[in-house]
Amino acid sequence: MKRNTVLVTAYSPAPMGTSMYEMYRYAGLILEIDINNDIIVDAEATLVTNLAKEFFKNLLVGYDLKKGDELVEIIRKKYWAPSNEAFIACLKVAIRRYFDTKTNLANDTT
């Protein structure tokens, strides 16, 4: 069955002095979101280790974006790293971009 999804990205400067900064310069977040129910179905982040990538992905996948800022608090409570706030900034931008674009596209078809 084909999913009705979109890909949304967001970036934020990585904290200086971290391996993420040395490798990428930016924290990046890529979300695949089901536009029928606003649920994150897949996610990827510009983290250095596979463990960190999987852990962060598991925090995001399955989350219903209509719940608002609960995901920000989950990240603060579960992801203790120097890049914490950079990824929270990415998440906020990605969610805002998702809902703004979805609304604009819906308005364009009316």
N, C-alpha and C positions, 0 to 999 in steps of 0.2 A: 504494500500500500504506500503510495506516495504521500509524503508529509507536505503540508502547506506551511513552509517555514521561510524565514528571512535571516540574513546574516547581518549583525550589527557589530561595529567595532568602535573602540575608544582607546585613547592613549593619554598618558600622563608622564611627566618626567620621573625617572627612577631616582631613588635616593642616592646621592653621591657616596662613594666609599663602599658600595655593595657590588657583588659580582653581577647582579642584574644591570647595574649602571655600566660596568666595564664591558659587558657583552652587548647590550641593546641600547643603552642610554634612556630608554623609555619603558614604562610598564604598559603592556598592551593587553586588552581584553577583547575576545571575540566570542559573541554569543549567537547561537542558532536558536531562534524563538519561533514557536508555533503561533501563527497569527490568529488562529481560531480560538485559542484559549489563553494566550499570553504566558505560556509556560516555556521555560528554558529547557530545550531538549538536548543541547550539547554546548560545551564551552571549552575555551582554551585560553591560557594566559601565558605571557612571556616570562615564565619562571625558569630557573636554571636547572633544577633537578627534576627527575621524573616523579619522585615522591611528592614534591611540592605541587607539581602540575596536576597530578591525580587527586591530591587532597583538595586543592582549590576547586577543581572541576566538580568533585563530589559535593562541595558546598553549594554550587550553583545549579546543577542539573536537577530538574524537577520542580524548581521554585516557580511559583505563580507570581508574576510581576504585579498583579493587581493587589497584592498584599502590601505594597508600598515599601517603606524603609526597613522592614523586618530583616531583609537580607543584609543590609549594612550592619546591623547589630550582630547578626550571626557571624559575619566576617570579623568584626572587632573581637568577639568572644572566642573564636576558633582559630583564627589565623594570626599568630604572633610573630611578625617579621618586620624588618625595617620598611618593607614595601607596602605594608598594610594600608596606609592612608593613600598611597598612589593608586592602589587597586580600588579602593572605595571611591576615589575621584573618577576613575574609569567607569566603574559600575554606574554611578549617578549619571554620567554623561551618556553612556550607552542606553540606559533606561529612558532618559529624557528624549534622546534621539529616536528610539523605537516608537514611543507613544506619539511624539510630534509628527513623525513621518507617517505613521499609521493613520492618524487623524487627518493629516493633509491629503493623503491618498483617498481616504473615504470621502472627504469633502469635494475632491476633484471629480468623483464619479457621480455626484448628485446634481 
